[in-house]
């Protein structure tokens, strides 16, 4: 799908989130990348072939520092 030079990572690449943004909906909380990936604000993803990737936001650190 990407027509950039150099091309963006494909939807199957491990760095797929580095593709350029082509659309965004702040109300619904998603971004469409030029490789066809829908990236959600909770860091979940929907790939063009219908597979979903669970949110992978790092856990927040809790507790006081020593």
ROLUM-280632 format. One line per field, with one value per residue: chain; z, y, x of N, C-alpha, C in turn. Coordinates in steps of 0.1 Angstrom, whole numbers, plus 5000, padded with zeros to 4 digits. Example, Ala and Ser with C-alpha at 12.3 -4.5 7.8 and 13.67 -1.06 7.14 Angstrom:
chain (A, A) .
n.pz (5078, 5071) .
n.py (4943, 4978) .
n.px (5132, 5128) .
ca.pz (5078, 5071) .
ca.py (4955, 4989) .
ca.px (5123, 5137) .
c.pz (5078, 5079) .
c.py (4967, 5000) .
c.px (5132, 5129) .
END
This chain:
chain (A, A, A, A, A, A, A, A, A, A, A, A, A, A, A, A, A, A, A, A, A, A, A, A, A, A, A, A, A, A, A, A, A, A, A, A, A, A, A, A, A, A, A, A, A, A, A, A, A, A, A, A, A, A, A, A, A, A, A, A, A, A, A, A, A, A) .
n.pz (5000, 5006, 4992, 4997, 4996, 5011, 5013, 5037, 5067, 5062, 5070, 5083, 5094, 5121, 5130, 5122, 5133, 5127, 5103, 5081, 5092, 5079, 5084, 5111, 5140, 5166, 5184, 5183, 5188, 5171, 5147, 5113, 5095, 5067, 5058, 5062, 5087, 5116, 5143, 5177, 5204, 5229, 5223, 5211, 5180, 5147, 5121, 5084, 5074, 5092, 5116, 5151, 5174, 5207, 5232, 5240, 5259, 5282, 5316, 5343, 5366, 5401, 5435, 5460, 5454, 5464) .
n.py (4988, 5012, 5041, 5056, 5068, 5060, 5029, 5024, 5002, 4970, 4956, 4932, 4934, 4937, 4963, 4977, 4998, 5021, 5031, 5056, 5079, 5080, 5086, 5098, 5094, 5111, 5110, 5084, 5071, 5060, 5053, 5052, 5036, 5039, 5013, 4999, 4992, 4995, 5014, 5016, 5038, 5026, 5010, 4986, 4967, 4964, 4943, 4944, 4919, 4911, 4900, 4905, 4925, 4924, 4950, 4966, 4982, 4994, 4983, 5004, 5018, 5013, 5024, 5036, 5051, 5038) .
n.px (5008, 5020, 5035, 5056, 5090, 5119, 5101, 5075, 5074, 5060, 5028, 5032, 5057, 5080, 5084, 5061, 5045, 5059, 5052, 5038, 5013, 4980, 4953, 4933, 4913, 4904, 4882, 4872, 4896, 4917, 4943, 4950, 4975, 4998, 5004, 4982, 4975, 4955, 4959, 4953, 4945, 4950, 4971, 4966, 4962, 4949, 4953, 4956, 4948, 4929, 4937, 4942, 4962, 4970, 4967, 4998, 5010, 5033, 5033, 5023, 5045, 5044, 5043, 5067, 5098, 5129) .
ca.pz (5000, 5008, 4980, 5001, 4992, 5011, 5017, 5051, 5070, 5059, 5082, 5089, 5099, 5136, 5132, 5115, 5138, 5122, 5090, 5082, 5094, 5067, 5089, 5125, 5146, 5180, 5191, 5184, 5193, 5162, 5136, 5102, 5089, 5052, 5056, 5064, 5101, 5125, 5156, 5187, 5215, 5240, 5217, 5203, 5166, 5138, 5108, 5073, 5072, 5102, 5129, 5161, 5183, 5220, 5236, 5246, 5266, 5294, 5329, 5351, 5379, 5413, 5447, 5462, 5451, 5476) .
ca.py (5000, 5024, 5046, 5065, 5064, 5046, 5024, 5021, 4988, 4963, 4952, 4920, 4937, 4939, 4977, 4982, 5010, 5032, 5036, 5070, 5081, 5086, 5091, 5097, 5098, 5113, 5106, 5069, 5067, 5051, 5059, 5043, 5038, 5036, 4999, 4993, 4988, 5004, 5015, 5021, 5046, 5017, 5003, 4975, 4969, 4955, 4942, 4944, 4906, 4908, 4896, 4916, 4925, 4929, 4962, 4962, 4994, 4990, 4985, 5016, 5015, 5018, 5023, 5047, 5048, 5035) .
ca.px (5000, 5028, 5041, 5067, 5104, 5118, 5088, 5072, 5074, 5048, 5019, 5038, 5070, 5080, 5083, 5050, 5040, 5067, 5046, 5032, 4998, 4972, 4941, 4932, 4900, 4906, 4870, 4872, 4909, 4925, 4951, 4953, 4988, 4998, 5005, 4969, 4973, 4948, 4966, 4944, 4951, 4954, 4983, 4962, 4963, 4941, 4961, 4948, 4942, 4919, 4943, 4944, 4973, 4966, 4974, 5011, 5015, 5041, 5026, 5027, 5052, 5037, 5051, 5076, 5112, 5137) .
c.pz (5000, 4995, 4984, 4996, 5003, 5016, 5032, 5054, 5066, 5072, 5089, 5096, 5114, 5139, 5124, 5120, 5134, 5109, 5092, 5084, 5082, 5072, 5104, 5130, 5161, 5189, 5194, 5189, 5185, 5152, 5125, 5096, 5074, 5049, 5059, 5078, 5108, 5139, 5166, 5198, 5226, 5235, 5211, 5188, 5159, 5125, 5096, 5070, 5083, 5116, 5138, 5170, 5196, 5224, 5243, 5252, 5278, 5306, 5336, 5363, 5390, 5425, 5448, 5458, 5464, 5478) .
c.py (5013, 5028, 5056, 5059, 5069, 5041, 5022, 5006, 4982, 4960, 4940, 4922, 4940, 4954, 4984, 4995, 5023, 5037, 5049, 5069, 5086, 5091, 5089, 5101, 5099, 5109, 5091, 5063, 5057, 5059, 5049, 5047, 5034, 5022, 4992, 4989, 4999, 5003, 5022, 5028, 5037, 5008, 4990, 4978, 4960, 4955, 4941, 4930, 4902, 4904, 4908, 4914, 4931, 4941, 4958, 4974, 4989, 4992, 4997, 5011, 5021, 5016, 5034, 5042, 5046, 5045) .
c.px (5008, 5035, 5052, 5080, 5113, 5105, 5087, 5073, 5060, 5040, 5024, 5051, 5069, 5079, 5072, 5044, 5048, 5062, 5040, 5017, 4991, 4958, 4941, 4918, 4902, 4894, 4870, 4885, 4917, 4932, 4952, 4967, 4988, 5000, 4992, 4966, 4965, 4954, 4957, 4951, 4956, 4966, 4979, 4962, 4953, 4949, 4952, 4941, 4932, 4924, 4944, 4956, 4968, 4973, 4988, 5018, 5022, 5032, 5032, 5035, 5045, 5046, 5061, 5090, 5120, 5148) .
END
